[in-house]
Amino acid sequence: MTPAASPDNGSSSQARRVLLLFTTTGYNGRDFVEAAHKVGVAAVLGTDRCHLLEDPWRDGAIPVRFEEPGWAVGEIMAFAREHPIHAIIPVGDRPTVVAALASRALGLRHNPPEATAATRNKFLAREAFRAAGLRVPRFARFALDHDPAAAAAAPFPCVLKPLCLSASRGVIRADDPVQFVAAFRRIRTLLLTPEIRLLQDEAADWILVEEFIEGAEVALEGLLEGGRLRPLALFDKPDSLDGPFFEETLYVTPSRLPDRVQNGIVREAERAAAALGLAHGPIHAELRLNAGGPWVLEVAARTIGGLCSRALRFGLGMSLEELIIRDALGMEVAPDREAAAAGVMMIPIPRGGVLKGVQGEAKARRVPGIEDVAITAKPDQDLVPLPEGSSYLGFIFARAASPQKVEGALRKAHRHLRFDIAPSLPVAH
């Protein structure tokens, strides 16, 4: 359910407003609304709910069709004529282009729309990285109707991935031509589903193929200020991500990498952001590390996804969402992360089926260092694992004196959880 917007403080003409753009299927819209309330500004919601009903959820949200940016900007401009907007923040990938276009139209600080579009298209991003001289694997894109057997001459191992999806959805490793053909057909089937076709995204008509990059993976949260990158947190991903699918589980910060390696990661992420044309606001970057140095996998013009940001605190307990809102409004921010180590586990879906129940939550919460266990999957929900799925069973959060203790607490808490997943009933035709 979409979170309720925070009310205006004072008259509507004087209240400072931040427009939060997000999809109704996203995780962290509520966290941004609560952050706006703490900052003392009004949160206006823009979501992709039905635009034919008048305020169906009674939260005053602006109905936005992200697949029609021009129409969406028109709706935002109409609202802003009566209720001035002082900042627009995209929550998730899909709203980033609309946020950039609307911010430009309103004269607000923004990234170039073509830069945000490139962050949402893996092929365009790879081309920008290569043109800027960054480390880039050999890559090519193929239309969905391309004969996969003819494309299977790629260097192996390789990775096939949709251009437009995130969170490792549809990403599959292939080690030989047989696996390549199977992966291509599987991704094509995913991209032809009604859910994806409704996005009306031209990038959904293509599959990217690139060389597999060996090495450990990290994630960087940062804040761009006129193109300069201020690192906020560097997460290690302790689990190996070698395929055949690439489901992320553990994020732990601070990184255990040497300072010189961390500094190199920040420099490469800043170069990648500049290559895309990004200059302002939050970024979430994914990189791989090997003997050749850091390789940028992606740079997104948004904060970290899911509920993972709850692992981060800045200054005197400030959340990542508060920091981003304050920065967008030109307010003072405290970008230094707290001293304690922290981490999050995105609880993977072990198999497809229907969720019937969860056991062991109380034991998991009692593990030393565990701060919370948030089961986000609902009873009787159909569960779809990667590579077709796009969600998790929930999130586990830990905080401790060291990254090693955080990782240990997350793994121990996860071992206490038991998920009752019943087979899905076949659909009658």
Secondary structure in CASP SS format (residue, H / E / C, confidence):
PFRMAT SS
TARGET T0000
AUTHOR 0000-0000-0000
METHOD secondary structure of the structure
MODEL  1
M C 1.00
T C 1.00
P C 1.00
A C 1.00
A C 1.00
S C 1.00
P C 1.00
D C 1.00
N C 1.00
G C 1.00
S C 1.00
S C 1.00
S C 1.00
Q C 1.00
A C 1.00
R C 1.00
R E 1.00
V E 1.00
L E 1.00
L E 1.00
L E 1.00
F E 1.00
T C 1.00
T C 1.00
T C 1.00
G C 1.00
Y C 1.00
N C 1.00
G H 1.00
R H 1.00
D H 1.00
F H 1.00
V H 1.00
E H 1.00
A H 1.00
A H 1.00
H H 1.00
K H 1.00
V H 1.00
G C 1.00
V C 1.00
A E 1.00
A E 1.00
V E 1.00
L E 1.00
G E 1.00
T E 1.00
D C 1.00
R C 1.00
C C 1.00
H C 1.00
L C 1.00
L C 1.00
E C 1.00
D C 1.00
P C 1.00
W C 1.00
R C 1.00
D C 1.00
G C 1.00
A C 1.00
I E 1.00
P E 1.00
V C 1.00
R C 1.00
F C 1.00
E C 1.00
E C 1.00
P H 1.00
G H 1.00
W H 1.00
A H 1.00
V H 1.00
G H 1.00
E H 1.00
I H 1.00
M H 1.00
A H 1.00
F H 1.00
A H 1.00
R H 1.00
E H 1.00
H C 1.00
P C 1.00
I C 1.00
H C 1.00
A E 1.00
I E 1.00
I E 1.00
P E 1.00
V E 1.00
G C 1.00
D C 1.00
R C 1.00
P C 1.00
T H 1.00
V H 1.00
V H 1.00
A H 1.00
A H 1.00
L H 1.00
A H 1.00
S H 1.00
R H 1.00
A H 1.00
L H 1.00
G C 1.00
L C 1.00
R C 1.00
H C 1.00
N C 1.00
P C 1.00
P H 1.00
E H 1.00
A H 1.00
T H 1.00
A H 1.00
A H 1.00
T H 1.00
R C 1.00
N C 1.00
K H 1.00
F H 1.00
L H 1.00
A H 1.00
R H 1.00
E H 1.00
A H 1.00
F H 1.00
R H 1.00
A H 1.00
A C 1.00
G C 1.00
L C 1.00
R C 1.00
V C 1.00
P C 1.00
R C 1.00
F E 1.00
A E 1.00
R E 1.00
F E 1.00
A E 1.00
L C 1.00
D C 1.00
H C 1.00
D C 1.00
P H 1.00
A H 1.00
A H 1.00
A H 1.00
A C 1.00
A C 1.00
A C 1.00
P C 1.00
F C 1.00
P C 1.00
C E 1.00
V E 1.00
L E 1.00
K E 1.00
P E 1.00
L C 1.00
C C 1.00
L C 1.00
S C 1.00
A C 1.00
S C 1.00
R C 1.00
G C 1.00
V C 1.00
I E 1.00
R E 1.00
A E 1.00
D C 1.00
D C 1.00
P H 1.00
V H 1.00
Q H 1.00
F H 1.00
V H 1.00
A H 1.00
A H 1.00
F H 1.00
R H 1.00
R H 1.00
I H 1.00
R H 1.00
T H 1.00
L H 1.00
L H 1.00
L C 1.00
T C 1.00
P H 1.00
E H 1.00
I H 1.00
R H 1.00
L C 1.00
L C 1.00
Q C 1.00
D C 1.00
E H 1.00
A H 1.00
A H 1.00
D H 1.00
W E 1.00
I E 1.00
L E 1.00
V E 1.00
E E 1.00
E E 1.00
F C 1.00
I C 1.00
E C 1.00
G C 1.00
A E 1.00
E E 1.00
V E 1.00
A E 1.00
L E 1.00
E E 1.00
G E 1.00
L E 1.00
L E 1.00
E E 1.00
G C 1.00
G C 1.00
R E 1.00
L E 1.00
R E 1.00
P E 1.00
L E 1.00
A E 1.00
L E 1.00
F E 1.00
D E 1.00
K C 1.00
P C 1.00
D C 1.00
S C 1.00
L C 1.00
D C 1.00
G C 1.00
P C 1.00
F C 1.00
F C 1.00
E C 1.00
E C 1.00
T C 1.00
L E 1.00
Y E 1.00
V E 1.00
T E 1.00
P C 1.00
S C 1.00
R C 1.00
L C 1.00
P C 1.00
D H 1.00
R H 1.00
V H 1.00
Q H 1.00
N H 1.00
G H 1.00
I H 1.00
V H 1.00
R H 1.00
E H 1.00
A H 1.00
E H 1.00
R H 1.00
A H 1.00
A H 1.00
A H 1.00
A H 1.00
L H 1.00
G C 1.00
L C 1.00
A C 1.00
H E 1.00
G E 1.00
P E 1.00
I E 1.00
H E 1.00
A E 1.00
E E 1.00
L E 1.00
R E 1.00
L E 1.00
N E 1.00
A C 1.00
G C 1.00
G E 1.00
P E 1.00
W E 1.00
V E 1.00
L E 1.00
E E 1.00
V E 1.00
A E 1.00
A C 1.00
R C 1.00
T C 1.00
I C 1.00
G C 1.00
G C 1.00
L C 1.00
C H 1.00
S H 1.00
R H 1.00
A H 1.00
L C 1.00
R C 1.00
F E 1.00
G C 1.00
L C 1.00
G C 1.00
M E 1.00
S C 1.00
L H 1.00
E H 1.00
E H 1.00
L H 1.00
I H 1.00
I H 1.00
R H 1.00
D H 1.00
A H 1.00
L C 1.00
G C 1.00
M C 1.00
E C 1.00
V C 1.00
A C 1.00
P C 1.00
D C 1.00
R E 1.00
E C 1.00
A C 1.00
A C 1.00
A E 1.00
A E 1.00
G E 1.00
V E 1.00
M E 1.00
M E 1.00
I E 1.00
P C 1.00
I C 1.00
P C 1.00
R C 1.00
G C 1.00
G E 1.00
V E 1.00
L E 1.00
K E 1.00
G E 1.00
V E 1.00
Q E 1.00
G C 1.00
E H 1.00
A H 1.00
K H 1.00
A H 1.00
R H 1.00
R C 1.00
V C 1.00
P C 1.00
G C 1.00
I E 1.00
E E 1.00
D E 1.00
V E 1.00
A E 1.00
I E 1.00
T C 1.00
A C 1.00
K C 1.00
P C 1.00
D C 1.00
Q C 1.00
D E 1.00
L E 1.00
V C 1.00
P C 1.00
L C 1.00
P C 1.00
E C 1.00
G C 1.00
S C 1.00
S C 1.00
Y C 1.00
L C 1.00
G E 1.00
F E 1.00
I E 1.00
F E 1.00
A E 1.00
R E 1.00
A E 1.00
A C 1.00
S C 1.00
P H 1.00
Q H 1.00
K H 1.00
V H 1.00
E H 1.00
G H 1.00
A H 1.00
L H 1.00
R H 1.00
K H 1.00
A H 1.00
H H 1.00
R H 1.00
H H 1.00
L C 1.00
R E 1.00
F E 1.00
D E 1.00
I E 1.00
A E 1.00
P C 1.00
S C 1.00
L C 1.00
P C 1.00
V C 1.00
A C 1.00
H C 1.00
END
